[in-house]
Amino acid sequence: MPELPEVETVRAQLEPLVRGAVVTDARAHHSAKFASAPEAIGSAITGITRRGKYLLFGLVDAGPDRPDPVPHPGPDPTQGPADRELIVHLGMTGALHVDNAPRRYPNERDPYERASWDLADGRTLWFRDIRRFGRIAVVRAGDHRSLPTLYHLGPEPFDPSLDGPRFHRSLAASRRRIKTQLLSQRPIAGVGNIYADEALWRAGIHPAARRVGPDRADLLLGHVRDVLAEALDHGGTTLRDYRTPDHSTGRNQFRLDCYGRSGQPCRRCATPLTSRELDQRTATWCPTCQAH
């Protein structure tokens, strides 16, 4: 599943391509998870932000006098605050890209297309999702109550107000396993299976640990930030399906120390890494370096 580095890489590539574009038509898969895509018709895209693993497209009413992307005299509505948001969660296999070609005929469509938006300049923004675990919603700007996971997200990893004591208090409030807490998105947003395994390996913390003291919480927070920053620098991790809007893959998969390496030697102590299911998610760790 795309995690923070992959979603942020998508955002950074896509934002300059669609900022200021006007949505003139849209189509959506019949599933309720994608059905709201046409609610963006008639809107101009003010930009794209990210919260955790969610992409938030700012929307404003393009108005009847703005059927094309050429600015009319007077204030440009895309320079003001958005009044609505098109929210996209990529799920496990979702991908967004922009084609210069206009809408294709139905018999030419990708069978994994879940939504598409025609832009006034003749381009099309496509959302492709093989396994249909993604999600699309259009909401009032900042009103995320209809998306509980987004609504209850913890702080962003690089939020300067997130320090070791705050992170420790959040972890100490639960008796769940430490990896399960990280995946819950409550103590910190944007961390999934890949980067949880990587950060816990670096911190020397067993993924099934239920108590982490203040010092180890501070150490773990630093390693979470490090693994995310390094993945961002390398365009994210592509294991199977993740692609950027320009159809390229990430490069961070060649730098993983723990995730997906079960049975291979630990890069610190040479003990074979092990893995098993914890709370319905596979965890990988070193039984020597991460004994506790």
C-alpha positions in Angstrom: 0.0 0.0 0.0 1.4 3.4 -0.8 2.6 5.1 2.3 3.5 8.7 3.0 6.6 8.8 0.7 4.7 7.4 -2.2 1.7 9.6 -1.7 3.8 12.7 -1.3 5.8 11.8 -4.5 2.5 11.5 -6.4 1.3 14.8 -5.0 4.5 16.7 -5.9 4.4 15.4 -9.5 0.7 15.8 -10.0 0.1 19.2 -8.4 1.8 21.4 -11.1 0.0 19.4 -13.8 -3.6 20.1 -12.5 -3.3 23.3 -10.5 -5.8 25.8 -12.1 -7.4 23.2 -14.3 -11.2 23.2 -14.7 -13.2 19.9 -14.4 -15.8 19.8 -17.2 -16.9 16.2 -17.0 -16.3 13.1 -14.9 -17.0 9.4 -14.8 -17.0 6.9 -11.9 -17.1 3.2 -11.2 -20.5 2.2 -9.8 -19.0 1.3 -6.4 -20.0 3.8 -3.7 -16.3 4.2 -2.9 -15.9 6.1 -6.2 -19.4 7.4 -7.1 -18.8 10.9 -5.8 -16.1 11.7 -8.4 -18.6 13.6 -10.7 -19.3 16.1 -7.8 -16.1 17.9 -8.9 -17.6 18.9 -12.3 -17.6 22.7 -12.7 -14.8 23.2 -10.2 -11.3 24.6 -10.6 -8.5 22.8 -8.8 -6.6 25.2 -6.5 -3.9 22.7 -5.7 -3.2 19.5 -3.9 -2.1 18.9 -0.4 -1.5 15.7 1.5 -2.6 14.4 4.9 -1.2 11.1 6.0 -1.9 8.8 3.0 -4.7 11.0 1.6 -4.5 13.4 -1.3 -6.7 16.5 -1.0 -7.5 18.4 -4.2 -8.7 21.9 -3.3 -11.8 22.9 -5.4 -13.6 26.2 -6.1 -16.6 26.9 -8.3 -15.2 27.7 -11.8 -18.4 29.7 -12.5 -20.4 30.0 -15.8 -17.9 32.5 -17.2 -15.0 30.1 -16.8 -15.6 27.2 -19.1 -12.0 27.1 -20.2 -8.6 27.3 -18.4 -7.8 30.8 -19.7 -8.2 33.3 -16.8 -10.9 36.0 -17.3 -10.5 39.6 -16.2 -10.8 39.9 -12.4 -9.6 37.8 -9.5 -8.6 34.3 -10.3 -10.7 32.0 -8.0 -7.9 29.4 -7.8 -5.9 31.9 -5.8 -8.3 32.0 -3.0 -9.1 29.3 -0.4 -10.8 26.1 -1.5 -14.4 25.7 -0.5 -14.5 21.9 -1.2 -12.0 19.1 -1.4 -11.8 16.1 -3.7 -10.2 13.5 -1.5 -8.4 10.5 -3.0 -7.0 7.5 -1.1 -4.9 5.3 -3.3 -5.6 2.1 -1.4 -3.2 -0.7 -2.3 -3.0 -0.4 -6.0 -4.3 3.1 -6.9 -2.5 5.3 -9.4 -3.2 8.8 -10.8 -2.0 10.2 -14.1 -2.9 12.9 -16.6 -3.2 12.1 -20.3 -3.1 14.7 -23.0 -5.7 12.9 -24.9 -9.4 13.7 -24.3 -11.9 11.1 -23.0 -11.7 7.7 -24.6 -14.7 5.8 -25.9 -16.0 3.2 -23.5 -14.7 0.2 -25.4 -11.2 1.7 -25.2 -11.1 2.3 -21.5 -8.8 0.6 -19.1 -10.8 -2.1 -17.2 -9.2 -0.9 -14.0 -10.3 2.7 -14.4 -12.3 3.7 -11.3 -12.7 7.4 -12.0 -11.7 10.0 -14.5 -12.1 13.8 -14.8 -12.1 15.7 -18.2 -10.2 19.0 -18.0 -11.2 22.1 -20.0 -7.9 22.1 -21.9 -8.5 18.7 -23.4 -6.6 16.5 -20.9 -8.0 13.8 -18.6 -7.1 13.0 -15.1 -7.4 9.2 -14.5 -7.6 7.1 -11.3 -6.7 3.5 -11.8 -7.1 0.9 -9.1 -6.8 -2.8 -9.7 -8.0 -4.1 -6.4 -10.5 -1.4 -5.6 -9.3 -0.6 -2.1 -9.0 3.1 -2.9 -11.5 5.7 -2.1 -12.8 9.0 -3.5 -14.9 11.6 -1.7 -15.9 15.2 -2.3 -16.5 17.2 1.0 -16.6 20.7 2.3 -13.1 21.9 2.8 -11.8 20.7 6.1 -14.9 18.6 6.9 -13.5 15.0 7.1 -16.1 13.5 9.4 -17.4 11.2 6.6 -13.9 9.7 6.4 -13.1 8.5 10.0 -9.5 7.4 9.4 -8.7 10.8 7.9 -10.7 12.6 10.6 -8.8 10.9 13.4 -5.3 11.0 11.9 -2.5 11.6 14.3 0.2 14.3 13.7 2.3 14.4 10.5 5.8 12.9 11.1 7.6 16.1 10.3 5.2 18.4 12.4 7.6 20.4 14.6 5.1 20.1 17.5 5.5 16.3 17.5 8.3 15.6 19.9 9.5 12.6 21.8 7.4 13.2 25.0 4.2 13.7 22.9 4.9 10.6 20.8 5.6 8.6 24.0 2.3 9.8 25.6 0.4 8.6 22.6 2.0 5.2 22.5 1.6 4.8 26.3 -2.1 5.4 26.1 -2.6 2.0 24.5 -1.6 -1.6 25.3 -1.6 -2.7 21.7 1.6 -3.9 20.0 3.9 -1.1 18.9 3.7 -2.0 15.2 -0.1 -2.2 15.4 -0.1 1.3 17.0 2.0 2.7 14.2 -0.3 1.2 11.5 -3.3 2.7 13.3 -2.3 6.2 12.1 -3.2 7.6 15.6 0.3 8.2 17.2 1.7 9.4 13.8 0.2 9.7 10.3 1.4 8.1 7.1 3.3 5.1 8.3 2.4 1.6 6.9 3.9 -1.8 6.9 7.1 -1.0 5.0 8.3 1.9 7.0 7.1 0.5 10.4 9.3 -2.5 9.9 12.2 -0.4 8.8 12.0 2.1 11.7 11.5 -0.6 14.3 14.5 -2.5 13.0 16.7 0.6 13.2 15.5 1.4 16.7 16.0 -2.2 17.8 12.4 -2.6 19.0 10.4 -5.8 18.7 7.2 -5.2 16.7 5.2 -7.1 19.3 6.4 -4.9 22.2 3.5 -3.4 24.2 5.5 -0.9 26.2 8.1 1.5 25.0 9.8 3.9 27.4 10.4 7.6 26.8 13.9 7.2 25.5 13.1 4.4 23.1 10.0 6.3 21.9 12.2 9.3 21.1 14.6 7.0 19.3 11.8 5.4 17.3 10.4 8.8 16.3 13.8 9.8 14.9 14.1 6.6 12.9 10.5 6.9 11.6 11.4 10.4 10.3 14.7 9.1 8.9 13.2 6.2 6.9 10.4 8.4 5.5 12.8 11.2 4.5 15.1 8.7 2.8 12.2 7.1 0.9 11.0 10.6 -0.2 14.5 11.3 -1.5 14.3 8.1 -3.6 10.8 8.5 -5.0 9.1 5.9 -2.7 9.2 2.1 -2.7 7.8 0.1 -5.6 7.2 -3.5 -4.8 4.5 -4.3 -7.4 1.9 -1.7 -8.3 3.1 1.7 -7.1 3.7 4.1 -10.0 4.1 7.9 -10.1 2.0 10.1 -12.4 4.7 9.9 -15.0 4.5 6.1 -14.8 7.9 5.7 -13.3 8.7 3.5 -10.2 10.3 4.4 -6.9 13.9 3.5 -6.1 13.7 2.9 -2.3 13.0 -0.8 -2.7 16.7 -1.3 -3.2 17.5 0.2 0.2 15.2 -1.7 2.5 17.0 -3.3 5.5 14.2 -5.3 7.0 10.8 -5.3 5.2 10.4 -8.3 2.8 13.8 -9.8 3.8 12.5 -12.7 6.0 15.1 -15.5 6.1 17.9 -13.3 4.9 20.8 -12.2 7.2 20.3 -9.1 9.4 22.6 -6.4 8.1 23.8 -5.6 11.6 24.4 -9.1 13.2 23.8 -11.6 10.3 21.1 -13.5 12.2 18.4 -14.6 9.8 15.4 -12.2 9.9 12.1 -13.8 10.9 8.5 -12.9 10.2 5.0 -13.8 11.4 1.5 -12.3 11.5 0.8 -9.8 14.2 -2.7 -8.5 14.5 -3.5 -9.7 10.9 -0.4 -7.9 9.4 2.9 -9.5 8.6 5.9 -8.2 10.6 9.5 -8.8 9.9 12.3 -8.4 12.5 15.7 -9.6 13.7 15.3 -11.9 16.7 18.7 -10.8 18.0 18.7 -7.1 17.4 15.0 -6.7 18.2 14.7 -9.1 21.1 12.5 -6.7 23.2 
